[in-house]
Amino acid sequence: MHMYKSILVGLALTSAAGLAQAATIQNAGFENGWEDWIESDPAAISGVAYSGSSSLKIGGSPGRVHQVVSVKPNTEYTLSAYVNGKGQIEVNDLNGLFKNKKFDVSSWTKVSRTFTTASTNSLQVFAKHNNNSSDVRFDNFSLIEAGGTTTPPSSGGTKVPASIAQGTIFDLEGSSPNPLVDDYTLVFLPLEARYTSPNGNGWRHEYKIKSSLRVAMTDTYEEFSARVKVEMSDAGKTIIAQHHASDTGTIMKVYVSDSRESGFFDSVAGNGVFDVYVRLRNTSGNEEKYALGTIRSGDSFDLKVLNNYGEVYVTALGRSFGIPVEDDSESYFKFGNYLQSQDTYTMENCGQSGNSSSFAECFDDLGITKSKITMTEVSYTRVTN
């Protein structure tokens, strides 16, 4: 795929413009050098790229680049780019609208910022350094109108892997509705699936590694990534990815939660701001938690989970956290939407374990009427000893 970046980017942006009349960032992957961009030193074209042969490298402040892009007035867009280092992407219409996304990542990561334009037909898209001494790189920019897509099926989008779509590695908990809505998209709806496991505390709609394929964390290298869109009622809480032990315990959990649990960026229940965070069980059996960022219902972010033979790393929203984890002889990876039956104001379970009726009452009391997780650009790789 990387050999054809300029072709695919061009196809993607042309197709997206046709489908959603999206804005077009020219020379989005810097394959044509500075064409269409205005640069300020220290900025350079680099041969170290996320894909293709080129990327943008900014070596220090006040290095930056920008280009002017046509947009629709009063319309929602998402700006994204693949980045490596410490910096920011931003839009500025020079008339009061300024939205940016800062990041600090040690490997190529897709970062995004969603915003709504004002009464203007154009704005500037920026890539900037963040006042530190290390180089920062940018690649594959896009600016997409709400409802659009940079990679529709006709232009080479990422298909859901056969390990998921054909069930060669994963089984499904909650068979109806089928999460595979097309070859490129998974949609998880626990409020419709209403799948209840014997020891679970909420409704699940998840994929999990087949029982016959489960091995120790230290015998497994696996990498999962997806673009995750969250649509959730205020005061909702769900797990979108986890490593599960052979018993009822968990080794890793990635939460999206509008709760009062302390230690995160928001930690306020029911205000519509969802903390995204990870919990990892270390080699001493104690759980460590780490805040990744915040989102609102309707936002999307890129998630990556890596198990490197017993060292687990989770990356999202420009932040990453990882530690060696407690091993288990038959661990397994799960992902989807595990809606928690928990009062996020009191932090107490409001349903009985394994009792579907009690979960229904809990969600009704809390006003949880929406819990939809959409995953696109899904990738999964697994190697076992």
Secondary structure, DSSP 8 states (H G I E B T S, - for coil): -GGGHHHHHHHHHHHHHHHH-----TTTT-TTTTTT-EEESSEEEES--SSSS-EEEE-STT-EEEEEEE--TT-EEEEEEEEEEEEEEEEE-SSS-EEEEEEEEEEEEEEEEEEE--S-SEEEEEEEE-SSSS-EEEEEEEEEETT--SS-GGGT-----HHHHT-SSEEEES-SS-SEEETTEEEE-HHHH-B--TT-SEEEEEEEE-GGG-B-GGGEEEEEEEEEEEEE-TT-EEEEEEEE-SSS-EEEEEEEE-S--SSSS---TTSSEEEEEEEEEBTTS-EEEEEEEEEETT-EEEEEEEEESSEEEEEETTEEEEEEB---TTBEEEEEEEEE-EETTTTEE-S-TT-HHHHHHHHHHHT---EEEEEEEEEEEEEE-
